[in-house]
Amino acid sequence: MSKKWVYMFSEGNADQRNLLGGKGANLAEMTNLGLPVPQGFTVTTEACLDYIDKDNTLSDEMVEQIEESMQKLNEISGKSFGDEENPLLVSVRSGARISMPGMMDTILNLGLNNTTVEALAKKSGNPRFAWDSYRRFIQMFGDVVQEIDKNKFEAVLDDIKEREGYEYDTELTVDDLKEVVDRYKAIVKEETGEEFPVEPKEQLMKAVEAVFKSWNNPRAIAYRNLNEIPHDYGTAVNVQSMVFGNMGDNSGTGVAFTRNPATGENKLYGEYLINAQGEDVVAGIRTPEPIDRLKEEMPEIYDQFAETAQKLEDHYKDMQDMEFTIDDGRLFMLQTRNGKRTAPAALQIAVDMVNDGSITKEEAMTRIEAKALDQLLHPTFDEEALKEGIVIAEGLAASPGAGTGKIYFTADEAKEAAENGEDVILVRKETSPEDIEGMHASNGILTSRGGMTSHAAVVARGMGTCCVAGVEEIVVDEDNKTMTAGDKVYKEGDFISIDGTTGKVYDGSIKTVAPELSGNFGTIMDWADEIRNLKIRTNADSPRDAQQALDFGAEGIGLCRTEHMFFDEERIPAVRRMILSPDKETREKYLEELEPMQKEDFKGMYEIMKEKPITIRLLDPPLHEFLPTEEEDIEALANDMGMTVEEMKANIDSLHEFNPMLGHRGVRLAITYPEIAAMQTRAIMEAAIEVAEETGADIQPEIMIPLVGMTEELEDAKQTVIETAEEVKKEKGSDIEYKVGTMIEIPRAALIADKIAEDADFFSFGTNDLTQMTFGYSRDDAGKFIEEYKEKGFYQVDPFASIDQEGVGQLVETGVKLGHQGNEEIHMGVCGEHGGDPNSIKFFDKVGLDYVSCSPFRVPIARLAAAQAAVENTED
Amino acid sequence: MSKKWVYMFSEGNADQRNLLGGKGANLAEMTNLGLPVPQGFTVTTEACLDYIDKDNTLSDEMVEQIEESMQKLNEISGKSFGDEENPLLVSVRSGARISMPGMMDTILNLGLNNTTVEALAKKSGNPRFAWDSYRRFIQMFGDVVQEIDKNKFEAVLDDIKEREGYEYDTELTVDDLKEVVDRYKAIVKEETGEEFPVEPKEQLMKAVEAVFKSWNNPRAIAYRNLNEIPHDYGTAVNVQSMVFGNMGDNSGTGVAFTRNPATGENKLYGEYLINAQGEDVVAGIRTPEPIDRLKEEMPEIYDQFAETAQKLEDHYKDMQDMEFTIDDGRLFMLQTRNGKRTAPAALQIAVDMVNDGSITKEEAMTRIEAKALDQLLHPTFDEEALKEGIVIAEGLAASPGAGTGKIYFTADEAKEAAENGEDVILVRKETSPEDIEGMHASNGILTSRGGMTSHAAVVARGMGTCCVAGVEEIVVDEDNKTMTAGDKVYKEGDFISIDGTTGKVYDGSIKTVAPELSGNFGTIMDWADEIRNLKIRTNADSPRDAQQALDFGAEGIGLCRTEHMFFDEERIPAVRRMILSPDKETREKYLEELEPMQKEDFKGMYEIMKEKPITIRLLDPPLHEFLPTEEEDIEALANDMGMTVEEMKANIDSLHEFNPMLGHRGVRLAITYPEIAAMQTRAIMEAAIEVAEETGADIQPEIMIPLVGMTEELEDAKQTVIETAEEVKKEKGSDIEYKVGTMIEIPRAALIADKIAEDADFFSFGTNDLTQMTFGYSRDDAGKFIEEYKEKGFYQVDPFASIDQEGVGQLVETGVKLGHQGNEEIHMGVCGEHGGDPNSIKFFDKVGLDYVSCSPFRVPIARLAAAQAAVENTED
């Protein structure tokens, strides 16, 4: 049995996108719908992979099937490929599963040679058209198949036009065009060492091969890497009978959308050109007409097109992006696909289509790209005001949104100014954990150093504050409180505006527009909530973040990190003294100082979240992270603790770790310093009990023990937590209920999750650490090789952005399965950054987690993505 | 249905060791064999666990069953527990699955009180015996059940003896003993606040509970941790009718082995005492007689005992360690168990028993503790000579064996002296990688600092060189070349001797004896080789190690690390220049300098191993490990490379990593610096081809790519290797075959091993890294908490010493299974330190690896362990 490598358009359908590519599948579907499609066939994506696999060779079987299909096409068209009388001409186009640039361009008019061109001339009665088609064909073939520099061909045209004194190509005569053809052929001979192929069959096979090869050209690979498209999809090739939009004033070509892709308005939207081929539209020499004009110029064609457009939209149940050609008064559809649209348009279209009954709410979910919602959640610049904006520098678009305000160069001053009601932009060389409060208080953050994963960028994204990072053109002088952009020196209090979506920095103040979270957005979110199975929680360490997430619809806090609270300026001295305590008694003394502060933190959280669950994680990072690194801070601390600087340094050194990520942290701290875990437990329980009493809310604390890898670790730490919690309950006369759970973030924990589950009320998968340990590299250190990995196309997805289903995902799946085996009542979620990634959310829904937790600004995305997951996973 | 918590001796058998404990199972077995055993019953290990589980409560069911069993024992013995006329007395002993110290001691004579003591006096006609038995019972019960300080009881005896002017306990009269009993009871009252229990049933239940509780006393826990005995085994309790060896000259007690446990000689070996109870033998007041004397004193008893001993040895097919009592002319067997023996005795016994047909070769394998072979592989001190030895200090027994020689304080001088034929002991504060050659040249290594995992200790164990580390009593002055031990100052060239098995340091030179590897050792190794399935390879980086391993029977090299070769004094400058090269061209220039040296290394290895396989691993550690850290070295390198010191430091800093273990190493180097992998491949291929030509050996290089976690990584690095290898083959006109494989040491690699296997000729499981990443902690950093984990009993085994079958082992098993799915031809081994651990070897045999690779001195252990694994895994 030979394999089927080629499908006539009439043999395929829209479901065969993976095999036939998007374009091929849609051409087949339109054929099935009885729409006017120039017929043809598709060589499959599997053929492409086979070709690559066989070291770029078309198998005999494949060649045979292509020839057979061409024979069928001859029969359908009533013409004959290469025929001297009535030659069939075809176009050859690439068409992958997912539309992507970088692939081979279109070749039109394939099948022309010195004989068939004469036949075309005769048959069309238009020799100029025939010879112009011929020279275009050679030019395209030479460029894309034979990789000859385009300019060499253009030079011939220019030469003749100059010689003859023409201004436009259209002035070229038949004889001129014949000369062009001859000179083009000479170029091909010179560049390739071979004659231009005159055999149509040879032309066709070479074009097919060129499409296949283009799958692995550097631009295509780069695009796939950037867009996380797998490299083993391959591309299909579409061979289609030519129709001509340039046969005179009764012909034309155009593109159109069934609805407005910018606003979503339900009205045909597009443009066309009379007497033109597609490439003329692109070339931009003539200005296309809006599609409405066609109604006047060719009312019948317009009606036919409008009807076809509606038919396609009804059929695909989505807004369509179409290409058409009018060949001597006859409409042909060359392509249709779901159209790209802006986020507001996507919402509008989805809501409209549900309201008019075209699609269900479930279908509406899949019509909106979840990630695109992010655009809607942040302030933007007022469009009119922005037109006046003067860009003074550009950096990395590190955290989306627009911000405007007076610049301040320290976090303290930024905070103070904000408290005085000023709009503030914090400008720093780079930020550090001590700047957190100032960052919170600012409308935007600008740093002159650091990349997309710098402290400023990561924290800003978490907060939803706009940030432009690594603006190297700007010189920040923190001592003198100035920033210099070009010639202009900005001082403290001067206004700037920054756009974290584009990376642009503007002079002065620009009006911003607040995001609109009701209307279509609210409708879609409501529908998503009806449909999804996964609960959506948020990662929040402060009341401000908690409130933000609540506003975005979070149903609880999946991860409240307590270490950020330790960095607070007022507390860090006590934290440091606690860490450097010579014995447990001293440590307990400092912990007693910290306990009321931690309690206030938690009370603040409970007051906002009330009965919504908050999972609070006990201290996770290695203690040395809290110690000073600057000479002056070390001196101050030494004085403070009555040590010499040398003693203090030795003390700090003793906490040094070779691999902090694999060191003394997480549950390991709770075991070796149970007094820290006890203090935190006490603070949590007291806070919960007090807020419950004050508000009457039924609060049930969830205490989470991080980094567990062995059942013994969890048992030990849990005992500390339970003993303390029971003590507090007794002291307070409370019968509050609480849960104790653990993170699953160590590979071993996933492997023995059944045993761990016996002692855990809940699991939270920490997929950040789990990814690092499963891959065996840390994010902090991977910088030295990971860019090269990306360039080489090693990643189908960036495993830190979207969960690596093949490896890390296996461990999550194992952990979920075993966890349920070990404890039927267990509740499971994920609190890594993957909790806000739509693809990961689909995976988490499939493996059966109960919730995902993500940063506040990801909550709406997660709500939609969870609904999409519910819809897709039901289909699967 | 109630559970059976108690077994009469007649109900059990030797296979029930897990349920009845070793002692109980053997008492049952002896009962079944019809041997004279004082009857009794065993409360099971499950009862112990239930007791602990119920917060130290004997369940009603259990109490009931114990009482019923006691009733049966009354019937069997014809006596009655607590009876006023004919009282049954019993002993109570602990007996776990594995014999272990730290558990509760024996209680004898339980059942005595003021009434039964009179009956015993009357029945035995020996009131002194009866009252002495009573006071002994109170003393033992008070000590072990009621935890009263022993000395308090001893003080009473001393007081009376002094008052009466006695020298020995035996002079105490009946009245004295009655006084002792009264005063003992008063002590109990005072210490516990309660009367001494007079009810025999109460005595019994309390004794049973005391045994159960003793399972979790700190000493027992510590012993289990040290010996890797699980904490959930529990202990059984044996309650046995008393017999008395102290009833007069027709009574006695003794212990004996069926063969000599020191030499293995096939001759009854032991000692006994007439008119004594077991504790008298231990007390050492009287000197026991050798067992031969019994033949003369009680020929019939001797014959009966000798016959019983033979019967037991035949039955258990192993040398037995027995306890017996002669009660008024009747022999009773109190215990039998497989006897502990020295390593030479174990070999002798195993060989003898195979030769006389008692056991098969397979059984012989299981009679020898694999780890104990280590004793036989190193030089030892001549026993006579050692008697004269003067210990001058003691440190950690860091690497076994004995060494003697002149002391030198630098590696260079040690090396030079050794080359001049001197015996050398290298003395350092601590060693570093630059000392390797000097360490190799020495007979032994002494360091004043560092622990069991210090550089000196780890490297010495790898080399098989004896080492005493961390000898803090000795002051090493490297500048003045002296070491001071107590008052004595040793200078360069003075003789010392060190014993790495005991940690002792001796003054002067002591004669050593070379290990004997033929004889019984050779016989056992030959048998092991016949039986085992696993091949045994070695980890060796130098010809010297390779030769050593070959002598020990290695069948190949499973891991040849190339980085150690880089540290060579002559090369490190070129290595550093290579690493710090500003561009690829410069780097290639330095690599060209290094290539001939690497080739010579590999030639040296191939010349020794010839056709035996060598798996050579491409460079693994992060490059910064090769860079200087000392100020003066940095300066020298800066001068050398024409940089300022600041530039050099910045250069070095730029290679800094936060988590080097999770950083830029392994295959990541081969991908970002393919020129390094290419150089190494070239060196390997050229070496193999040249040695193959020189020797005619059929050499097939195995090139191993470390730290792979993604198929893409392996594919990329493999391409570099194959391109280079093919280039070399072409240049040399060779058609040599070679293999390219990978390490499985990243969790993800194990999870996707099917896909990785498609591109790998072999897998080598790197269980060191795999353990670190699966547990999520590095060995370098775990020090801060791991001791606490061990103390708390978290580990059933140290996962770095014996593979964690539950977690890491799951990944190995997955890797093996998937690997075979992906590639039927694949060859798999392990090259982590677990490759030399008998328990791990059993696991590796079970999951189906082809070989294990271990350090040279572990090779004989691994050969035996692999044979044991084959035997045990067949049984399973």
Contacts between the chains, C-beta under 8 A, distances in Angstrom:
chain1	res1	chain2	res2	distance
A	657	B	780	7.9
A	657	B	781	4.7
A	657	B	784	7.9
A	658	B	659	7.9
A	658	B	660	6.6
A	658	B	661	7.4
A	658	B	778	6.4
A	658	B	780	4.3
A	658	B	781	5.6
A	659	B	658	7.9
A	659	B	659	4.3
A	659	B	660	6.5
A	659	B	661	4.7
A	659	B	662	6.6
A	659	B	778	4.3
A	659	B	780	6.5
A	659	B	781	5.5
A	660	B	658	6.6
A	660	B	659	6.5
A	660	B	781	7.5
A	661	B	658	7.4
A	661	B	659	4.6
A	661	B	662	6.2
A	662	B	659	6.6
A	662	B	661	6.2
A	662	B	662	7.1
A	662	B	772	6.5
A	662	B	773	8.0
A	662	B	776	6.1
A	662	B	777	4.8
A	662	B	778	3.9
A	662	B	781	5.9
A	663	B	777	6.8
A	663	B	778	6.9
A	663	B	781	3.8
A	663	B	782	7.8
A	663	B	784	7.2
A	664	B	781	6.5
A	664	B	784	4.3
A	664	B	785	5.5
A	668	B	777	7.6
A	668	B	784	7.9
A	668	B	785	4.6
A	671	B	785	6.6
A	671	B	788	6.6
A	671	B	789	7.4
A	671	B	792	7.6
A	672	B	784	7.3
A	672	B	785	5.1
A	672	B	788	5.5
A	707	B	776	6.7
A	709	B	774	7.9
A	709	B	775	5.1
A	709	B	776	5.5
A	709	B	777	7.8
A	709	B	807	7.5
A	710	B	775	7.8
A	710	B	794	6.1
A	712	B	789	7.6
A	712	B	792	7.3
A	712	B	793	7.6
A	712	B	794	3.9
A	712	B	795	8.0
A	713	B	789	8.0
A	713	B	794	6.9
A	716	B	792	6.6
A	716	B	794	7.6
A	745	B	776	7.8
A	746	B	774	7.6
A	746	B	775	6.7
A	746	B	776	3.9
A	747	B	747	4.4
A	747	B	773	6.7
A	747	B	774	4.7
A	747	B	776	7.1
A	747	B	807	7.8
A	747	B	811	7.5
A	748	B	774	4.8
A	748	B	775	5.5
A	748	B	776	7.1
A	748	B	804	7.6
A	748	B	807	3.9
A	748	B	808	7.2
A	751	B	774	7.4
A	751	B	806	7.7
A	751	B	807	5.0
A	751	B	810	5.0
A	751	B	811	7.1
A	752	B	806	5.9
A	752	B	807	5.7
A	769	B	776	7.4
A	772	B	662	6.5
A	773	B	662	8.0
A	773	B	747	6.6
A	773	B	773	5.3
A	773	B	774	7.8
A	773	B	776	5.3
A	774	B	709	7.9
A	774	B	746	7.6
A	774	B	747	4.7
A	774	B	748	4.8
A	774	B	751	7.5
A	774	B	773	7.8
A	775	B	709	5.1
A	775	B	710	7.9
A	775	B	746	6.7
A	775	B	748	5.5
A	776	B	662	6.1
A	776	B	707	6.6
A	776	B	709	5.5
A	776	B	745	7.7
A	776	B	746	3.9
A	776	B	747	7.1
A	776	B	748	7.1
A	776	B	769	7.4
A	776	B	773	5.3
A	777	B	662	4.8
A	777	B	663	6.8
A	777	B	668	7.6
A	777	B	709	7.8
A	778	B	658	6.5
A	778	B	659	4.3
A	778	B	662	3.9
A	778	B	663	6.9
A	780	B	657	7.9
A	780	B	658	4.3
A	780	B	659	6.5
A	781	B	657	4.7
A	781	B	658	5.7
A	781	B	659	5.5
A	781	B	660	7.5
A	781	B	662	5.9
A	781	B	663	3.8
A	781	B	664	6.5
A	782	B	663	7.8
A	784	B	657	7.9
A	784	B	663	7.2
A	784	B	664	4.3
A	784	B	668	7.8
A	784	B	672	7.2
A	785	B	664	5.5
A	785	B	668	4.5
A	785	B	671	6.6
A	785	B	672	5.0
A	788	B	671	6.5
A	788	B	672	5.4
A	789	B	671	7.4
A	789	B	712	7.6
A	789	B	713	8.0
A	792	B	671	7.5
A	792	B	712	7.2
A	792	B	716	6.5
A	793	B	712	7.6
A	794	B	710	6.0
A	794	B	712	3.9
A	794	B	713	6.8
A	794	B	716	7.6
A	795	B	712	8.0
A	804	B	748	7.6
A	806	B	751	7.7
A	806	B	752	5.8
A	807	B	709	7.5
A	807	B	747	7.7
A	807	B	748	3.9
A	807	B	751	5.0
A	807	B	752	5.7
A	808	B	748	7.2
A	810	B	751	4.9
A	811	B	747	7.5
A	811	B	751	7.1
